[in-house]
Amino acid sequence: MKKLVAIGEALIDFIPTEKGCSLGEVDTFHPVTGGAPANVCGAYTKLGGTSEMITQLGNDAFGDKIEKDLKGFGIQTEHIIRTDEANTCLAFVSLMEDGNREFSFYRKPSADMLLQKQDINEKWFENSFALHFCSVSLGEYPMKYAHKTAIEYAKKAGAIISFDPNIRLPLWNDHKALKNTVLEFLPYADILKISDEELEFITGYQTIEQAKEILFQGNVKVIIFTKGAEGAEVYTNHMKATSEGKKVKALDTTGAGDAFIGSFLYQLSADGMTAETLSDLSEQKAVEYMNFSNAYCAYSVQGKGAIASYATMEDMKKMM
């Protein structure tokens, strides 16, 4: 299997030890390594693949923890840069009774946002299956242009470009700018992963059928529409596939969407899919992939945190 490369934020999620209260009411937090692109690497790697994370961390104890944890999960960290210009990103999380979350981010700016485009090396993308990214690091900072350089190199290497907008409204003072940025980067993607909570914000519509003309732009060949416990849908220009969710009692939904796309990308890679063959994805295969990824998410939300709660392939064989 070829490697997965992800670019963006790696951060410390401060997970509360109690549920059912707001951020201001939480007494104790537990620090865990997270960040959506890092989480996707975690899912891909725990299932048996190879992944590499591109980011920048501060020269601080939290940066040390992230590097140590990512290595412990088997994620390659050779492309992580350290800096004294800013601190490592932190995110404080509160959990509602249903497992949903409230966030408060400490990144004004954080080290990841200052990664320069000239720091990106074309050789990093050799033998890569896909490049995955999100919108969290696409604000008007150097990291936005580092993304554009990474996308250019990844496409040149023949890799699939995977984009999960992963909308985090508290990080953007101007929500219109966030929407415009997502729409700016959307055409670069071969795979677009979007949740039911994000669709209307990005497109103004509530269904993929209504939003198709907006979403199938540029290189987009596959749309993955996730609906939490209600399951998922996959669209190409010639088919629609659906899969019912696996309902479980959620302890913590942190990283659930990342678990879905990470496990989905793993299956595509295992089957030898490429940017050229994505358009030919069959309904049968799409359902197979979604069934696995729905089960993978269900496993994840029953544990705390993101990567630490993800299943290995052995765990999945026992579960399914």
Disulfide bonds with the S-S distance in Angstrom:
none
